[in-house]
Amino acid sequence: MKNIIPALFIIIMSVSGCVSKKPAASALPLTEEAPSPHAKFSDQSTWVLGYFVRDQITREPHSEWFVKGYDDYQINSESINKLLGVTHDGLTIKIVLGTWCPDSRREVPRFMKILDLWKFPMERLTLIGVDNAKLSPVGEYEKLDIQRVPTFILYENNIEAGRIIENPETSLEQDMVNILTQNDQKQIN
């Protein structure tokens, strides 16, 4: 019976994605699982909360998922070539993620690889870590209206241009192109 509760928790989290409404303080611990050589990202002690810098997810324990996800991601060459043709002048990006969330652990390294290939200035990137209730100790955080993680918010000249929420519609790089060129398309039509 003790092994069933953690297994059910994992199944529920996998099925529902990263949309838990349970606050971090009452999250079900997975301490009764069999020992693993890998970090348990559901363990609150591994969570990165609030504003943080990229280095915090590129070193242990997060490097376990970050480096693999970054290295393994196969860029869509057609989409990245389009993105390389889009200027990032006046662009800022916020990434809201949960280091406990499988979707965040999959998509964030991929997004970072795209930013590196695009040579996006990291000083214009803001990373915000949330708990499993999507809460973060960041001033005016509630104005971001985060429902799912990861959420990638692109701003052009401090005005939100668009979001990629949880999973891209096509690919991260193509969704970025679509967001950043939608105003150009409206002017052409």
C-alpha positions, 0 to 999 in steps of 0.5 A: 500500500505504501508503494501505491501512493507515490505511484498514483501521485506520479501517474496523476502528475504525468496525466495532468501535466503541470497544472497542480493546484495543490500548494507546495506546503501540502504537496505529497512527499515521495519519500517512500519510493525506492532509492534512486541515483537521480534527484527527486525533482518532486522533492521541494528541496530541489525546487528553484523559486523566484528570480534565478539565473541560468547557472542554477539549472545548469548545475547539480541536481538540475544539470541532470535534465538540463544538459541532456535536454539541451544536447538532445534537442534537434533544432528544426533547421527551417524554423531556426533559419526563419528565426535567425532572420528576425531581429531581437532588438527591443525583445525581452523574454520571461520564462516561468517554470517549475523545476519539479515539472516534467514539461518544464524540464523538457521544454526549457533546455530546448528553448535555451538552445534556441536562444543560444543559436539565435544569440539572444542576449541573456541579460534580456531573459528573466527566469522565474521559478514557481512551486507546484501551485504556480506561485512565486515570491516575485513582486507583481507575479500574479499579473503574469496570470500563469496557469501552466508551466513552462510559460514563455512570454515574449515582449516587444518593446515591453508589450507582450507579443505572445506566449508559448504555454506548456507545449509548443503548437508546432515547435518552439522555434516556429512558435517564436517566429509566428509570435514575432512576425504576426504584426508584420503579417497583419500589416501585409494583409 
